[in-house]
Each structure stands twice: as structure tokens, then as C-alpha cells.
Amino acid sequence: MELVSPIVTAGTLAFIFAEDISRFRIRVIWFVLLLLSIIIPNIFFNTDSHWLVSSVSNILISGIMLSLTIVVLKLIHPNRFGSLKKIGGAGDLLMLIAFCIQYETIAFVYILLGTLLLALFCHIILVRITHGNGNRIPLAGYMALILLITLALAKFNIVNLSSDTFWSQSLMLYE
């Protein structure tokens, strides 16, 4: 199971990236497989419940961020903000939930902010290269690509995604 879960996760992330980049639509089955490949090892092979506390706090952080985004958009553009579909799709929300479950809290904040900045950077470059319109951003695809890269870096012990101490020490929050 220790070998199967990363392979399923990597394959699922590759399919999510490919479908979101090419069609701006993602089949829900890929998210079901992704969430199962993340949750099952935590349930069966993780003896403490720290991942559950981290997941809940990450979901709360995401909820606060999304709520603030909606409030700011309603204040800035009250007439143009018609529905939540203009902010993002179901794929973006499901990928955000996968991020919430996958990472510890400090790592989640770092990786989420880094992912959003890298997604913006990648989108600007792709729009300029392809001369397309930049109205739709495949955020779930970019998030899947960055999650795939961070999981590969963690597999080769370049970064430690399962410990908050790595991220705290990189911020020099404590000695």
C-alpha cells in the first residue's frame, strides 16, 4: 500500500492537470481517486490523529480566505459579481480540499500561496505564448502540477512535507 498510494496519487494528478489544461473540465472520478489515495493511507497507517486536526484547520483557513475573497469582490464589483461560478469551478474547490487534507498547516499555507503565485505566473506565460485569451484560468490543473512536483520532491527527501518544524525553521519562528 505504501507504494500503490503515491502511484495512484501521481497518476490522478497527471490526469487532472491534462484535463484541466485541455478542456477546462475535470471528471469527478479523478478527485474521488485523489482524495481516496490521500485519505486511506492516513486512516490505516497513521497512528495519530494529527492529520485530521491539520485538515480541519486547513479547511477553516481556506473557508476564511474564500469568504474574504467573496466579500472583497462584492465590494469592488457589486454589479458584475453574479454567482460563485465566476470565481472558480468545482474542480478548483475539490483540489483545494485535496490540498487541505494532504499537508500540515504551515506547509499548507506556504504551498497554497506558492501555488497561487506560480499558477498566475504560468498562466501569464501560457497566454503570451499561445496568444489566447486569459479569461479562464485552469487553477485545478496548475495546483495538480505543483502538488505532483512537491510530492516528487518529498519522495526524494528534498523537502519534508509532513513536519511543521521544517516550515517553521525556514521562517525562523523558533530556534
N, C-alpha and C positions, 0 to 999 in steps of 0.2 A: 504493500500500500504506500510505503514511503517513496517508491519510485513512480508508481502509477499516478498519484495525485499531481505532482509537478508536470508530468507529461500531458495529462488532461487539461490542466490549467493553461499551460503554454499553447496547446493546440486550440483551445477555446478562445484565448486572447487573440491568436493569429486570425481566426475566423471572424471575430468581432471587428478587428481592425480592417480586414479586407472588405467585409460587407458594408461597414460604415463609410469607408472611403469611396467605394464604388457606387453604392446605391442609396446612401443616407438612410438606410433601413437595416435593422438587425433582427433576425429571428429570435424570439424569446427563448428558444431551446438552448441557445448558446449561453445565455445568462443563467439559466437553470443549471446547466453543467458547470459553469464557472462558480456559482455560489456553492454547489454541492462539493466541488473539488477543494474549496476553501474551508467549508464548514465541517465536513466529515472527518478530516484528519484532526481538527481541533476537538471535536467531540470524543473521538475514540482514542486518540493518542496523547492528548494534552491532559495532564492530571490536575492542573489547577484551573480555576475559572477566571483567571486574569484576562484572557482574551475576550470573554463576554463583557466584562466591565469596560475594557477598552473599546469594544464595538459599540456599546451603548453610549459612551461618552463621545465617540466619533460621530455617531448619528445625531446626537444633540448639537454638536458643533456645526455639523452640516445643516441641520434644521435652522439654527440661528443665522447662519450665513445666507441660506436661501430666503429666509424671511426678511432679512435686512435688504437683500437684493431686490425683492419684490416691492418693499416699501420705497426704496430709492427710485426704482423705475416708475412707480405710480406717482411719486412727487415730481420727477423730472418730466415725464411724458404721460400725463394722465389720459390724454385722448388716444394715443397710439397703443397703449397697453390694453389689449382686449382680452387675452387669455394667457394661461400658463404655457400653451404650446409655442408661443413666440419666444419664450426663454430657453426651452430645451425640450427634448423628446423623452420618451420612456427609456430609451437606451442610455441616455445620459444619467438619468436617475438610478437605473439599475447598476450602472458602472460605479456610480458614487457609493451605492450600498456595498458593492463588492470591495471598494477601497476601504470603507468603514470597517468591514469585517476582517480584512487582510492585515492591517497594520496596527501597531501600538499607537497611542495617542499623539505623542510628539512626532513620531515618524510619519503619521498620517497628515499632520498639519504641514510638515515640510514637503512631503511628496505631493499633496494636493496643490499647494501653492506652486511648487515647481512644475507640476503637470499643467496647470492652467497657463502659466507663463510660457512653457515650451509649446503647448498647443497653439497659443496665439502666435508665437514665433513661426512654428511650422506652417500654420495656415497662411500667414502673410507671405512666406516664401512660396508656397504652392500656388497661391493666387497669382503672384507675379510671374512664376514660371509658366503656368498653364493659361494665363490671360483670361481666367474665368471670373465670374462674379463671386464676391465673398459674402453673399447673403446667408449661406448656410455653413455652419462650422461642424465638421464631424467630430465633436468633442469626445464621444464614447470611443471612437476609433483611435484618436490620439492618446486617450487615457489608457486604452488597452495596450498600445505600443509601449508607452512609458512603464506600465506595470510589468510588461514582459521583460523590458530591459532591466528594471530594478530586481525582478526575481532572478534573472540570469546573473546579475552582479552579486546577489546574495548567495546564490548557489556556489559561486567561485570564491566566496568569503572576501569579497572586495568591500561590501557594506554589510552591516548587521542590522537587519530589519526587525528582528524580534526583541530587541532590547532598547529601552528608552535611554539607557546610560550612554550609548553611542551618540545619540542625538543631543542629549543634554550636555555632554562634554564637548561636542562640537560647537555648541552655543556658549560654552563655558558658564553654565548655570551653577555648577558646583564643582568643587575640587575632587 
